[in-house]
């Protein structure tokens, strides 16, 4: 396998993922590179990339938050 991002630092990879969240080829290439890296940042970024590829992370601009009781009020109406 060719490591196209081998000479790039983690800052570059984080920026790349932030700007190409919907580009599966880029995300796959970054994920492959991150399998060779062992820093905490690399591990966290790899989990994020795998989540993006699986469609499990929130869409950009939608920060995750804990569920709140008022989220359930629409279930009571009916």
Secondary structure, 3 states (H helix, E strand, C coil): CCCCCCCCCHHHHHHHHHHCCCCHHHHHHHHHHHCCCCCHHHHHHHHHHHHHHHCCCCCCCCCCCCCCHHHHHHHHCC
